Amino acid sequence: MSTVLALLATAAGIAAALLFYLASPQQQLRASGPWPARHRGWPGSLCAAASLLAMLPLLAPMEAVFAWSVLLMLGTSLAPFLGLWRARTRAGGVAR
């Protein structure tokens, strides 16, 4: 059960980071612009809350919040690079 919760917390945290990035007006992951048009932060916030709630039974509260914040920072740090790679491959350039 703890493995399932750990995987759920990790997947929801990474999804939250990507959704926060997709809600940004300067994102490059989607060609059609930011998603969604209204209430941009809600999908990412719900995934982030689900990630934290899944992480709390696994760790002590302070450690769960720390691990959760590190996971979100990692995801939001990597998302712009994924967007840059996606924009270069979409434009026909070679991603180096």
C-alpha positions as CSV (number, residue, x, y, z in Angstrom):
1,M,0.0,0.0,0.0
2,S,2.8,2.4,0.8
3,T,4.4,1.8,-2.6
4,V,1.1,2.7,-4.3
5,L,0.8,5.9,-2.2
6,A,4.4,6.9,-3.0
7,L,3.8,6.4,-6.7
8,L,0.5,8.3,-6.6
9,A,2.2,11.2,-4.7
10,T,5.0,11.4,-7.1
11,A,2.8,11.2,-10.2
12,A,0.4,13.8,-8.9
13,G,3.3,16.1,-7.9
14,I,4.9,15.9,-11.4
15,A,1.5,16.4,-13.0
16,A,0.9,19.4,-10.8
17,A,4.3,20.9,-11.8
18,L,3.5,20.4,-15.5
19,L,0.0,21.8,-15.1
20,F,1.4,24.9,-13.4
21,Y,3.8,25.3,-16.3
22,L,1.0,24.8,-18.8
23,A,-1.0,27.5,-17.1
24,S,1.9,30.0,-17.6
25,P,1.3,32.5,-20.4
26,Q,5.0,32.2,-21.5
27,Q,5.0,28.4,-21.7
28,Q,6.3,26.7,-24.9
29,L,5.1,23.2,-24.4
30,R,1.8,23.7,-26.2
31,A,1.7,25.4,-29.5
32,S,-1.8,26.8,-29.0
33,G,-0.8,28.8,-25.8
34,P,-1.5,28.4,-22.1
35,W,-4.1,25.9,-20.9
36,P,-6.9,26.4,-19.7
37,A,-8.1,29.8,-20.6
38,R,-9.9,30.5,-17.3
39,H,-9.0,29.4,-13.8
40,R,-5.5,28.5,-14.8
41,G,-4.1,27.5,-11.4
42,W,-6.9,25.2,-10.3
43,P,-5.9,21.9,-12.0
44,G,-2.3,22.3,-10.8
45,S,-3.4,23.2,-7.3
46,L,-5.7,20.2,-7.1
47,C,-3.0,17.8,-8.2
48,A,-0.5,19.4,-5.8
49,A,-3.0,19.0,-2.9
50,A,-3.6,15.4,-3.9
51,S,0.1,14.8,-3.9
52,L,0.5,16.3,-0.5
53,L,-2.4,14.3,0.9
54,A,-1.0,11.1,-0.5
55,M,2.4,11.9,1.0
56,L,1.2,12.6,4.5
57,P,0.5,9.0,5.5
58,L,4.0,7.9,4.3
59,L,6.1,10.4,6.2
60,A,6.0,12.6,9.2
61,P,4.2,15.9,8.5
62,M,7.3,18.1,8.3
63,E,9.2,15.6,6.1
64,A,6.1,15.1,3.9
65,V,5.9,18.9,3.3
66,F,9.6,19.1,2.6
67,A,9.6,16.2,0.2
68,W,6.5,17.5,-1.5
69,S,8.0,21.0,-2.0
70,V,11.2,19.5,-3.3
71,L,9.2,17.4,-5.8
72,L,7.3,20.4,-7.0
73,M,10.5,22.5,-7.3
74,L,12.1,19.7,-9.3
75,G,9.1,19.5,-11.6
76,T,8.8,23.2,-12.1
77,S,12.5,23.5,-12.8
78,L,12.5,20.8,-15.5
79,A,9.3,21.9,-17.2
80,P,10.7,24.9,-19.0
81,F,13.5,22.7,-20.5
82,L,10.9,20.2,-21.7
83,G,9.0,23.2,-23.3
84,L,12.1,24.4,-25.0
85,W,12.9,21.0,-26.3
86,R,9.3,20.6,-27.6
87,A,9.3,24.0,-29.2
88,R,12.6,23.3,-31.0
89,T,11.4,19.9,-32.3
90,R,8.1,21.5,-33.4
91,A,9.9,24.2,-35.3
92,G,12.0,21.6,-37.1
93,G,15.3,22.4,-35.4
94,V,17.5,19.8,-33.9
95,A,17.4,19.6,-30.1
96,R,20.9,19.5,-28.8
